[in-house]
Amino acid sequence: MKTLDQWMIEYGESHKNRQNQIIHKICVPVIFFTVVGFLLLIPYALGPLRAGEILLLVALAWYLSLGFKAFLVMLVQLGISYILFENLARLVEPFWVLAALFVVAWIGQFIGHKIEGKKPSFFKDLQFLLIGPLWVVRPLFR
């Protein structure tokens, strides 16, 4: 299994362009928020937890395997996303808002990679979809 540093180095190889980095720092948290929201919209529950919450706990366990700091950082990001989603859901039906944000953020990501001249990392390994949110905030916990 790769270490967090190995993941960060490999992810960073296709994120060296300053414009692409800025785009990622905006779009990756938006994508993370929308994915959390979509997972929370899954209507099935297993006991007291929604199915999406169980999947998020599995993701947190994976982050914990990368280290306690990575886990804490992602727990905070998840908590913020959860609170934002719950507030959004009180105001409007969230699906279409999430869908619009998701599409716009991914368009931004692909524009960033066009500028960079490299394919997104997740084309190589889907686990990079979990690394992106950590990479964006990596300077906070070095």
N, C-alpha and C positions, 0 to 999 in steps of 0.2 A: 504494500500500500504506500502511496506517495505521501510525503510529509506536506504540511501546509506551505513551507518554503518552496518545495519543488512545484507545487501547484501554482504558486504565485509567480515564480520565474517563468514557467511555461505559459501561463496566461499572459504575462507581460510581454512575451515575444511578439504577440500580434496586437499590442496596445502601446506602441512607443510614440506615435504621433500625438502631439499636444491637443490638436482639435478632436481627435478620436477619444482621447482621455477625458476631455471636458464633456463630450457627448455622452460617454459612458457614465460619468459621474451624475448626469441628469437622468439618463434613460434607464440604467440598471435598477436604481431604487424604485422607479415607477413600475417597471416590469415586475420586480419582486412584490410590490404592493398588489398589483393586479393578480398575480398568481396566488398570493395568499387569499385575496378576495374570492377568486374563482373556487379555490379549495373550500372556503367557508360556505360557499353556495351549494355544495353537494348536499342534497337533502337527507341522506341516510345517516343514521346515528348507530353507534355501537355502545350501548350503555349511555353514560352521561356525555360522551364525546361524539361530536360530529365526525363523519368519516374523514373530512378534510383536516380536522384537528389532529387526528391520528397520523395522517401522512406528514403533517408539519412536525409532529413529535419524532417521527422517523428521520426527517431531515435534520432536526436538532441533534439527534443521536449521532448522525454522520458528522456534523460539525464538531461535536464533542470528541469524536475520534481524531480530529485534527488538532485538538488542544483546547484547554479550558478557556483561553482568551477568545479563540474563534467562536466557541460555543456562546460565551457571554455577549459578544458583539452581535451575533446573529439572533440571540434571544431578545436583545434590545430592538433590533430591526424588526423582528417578528412582532414584538409587543406594540411597537409604534404602528405597524401595518394593521394589526388586529384592531387597535383602537380607532384608527382612521376608517377602516372598513365598517365597523359597527356604527360609527357616526354617519357615514355615508348612507348606510342601509336604513337609518332612521329618517333620512331626508328624501331619498328617491329609491326607485328600484335599481339596485346597483349593477346589474348585469351589463347593460348597454354602456354605462359610464366606464366600467372596467374594460369592456371590449374596445371602446374608442381609445382609451389611454394605452392599452396594450398594443394596438395596431400602430398608433403614432410613435410610441417609444421604440418599437421594433424597426419602424422606418428610419428613425434616428440612428439606431444601432447600425443598420446596413449602410446608411450614408457615412457614418464614421468609419466603417471598414472599407468603403470605397475610397475615402480619403487616405486611409492607412495603406491601402493596396494589398491587404491580407484578408483571408477568409476569417469569419468568426471562429473562435476556438472550439465552440461546441460542435462544429462540423467534424472535428477530430475525436472528441469525447464528450458525451452528453453531461458528464459530471461537471464540466466547465460552466453549465448553467447554474450550478450551486456555488461555484467559485466566484463568479462575477460580483455578487453582492459583498463578498469578503474583500475582493480586490479593490473595490471602490473605497472602502473605509480602512484599508490596510495601514495607511499612515497613522491612524489613530491608536494602533496597538502594536507598533513595532518595538 
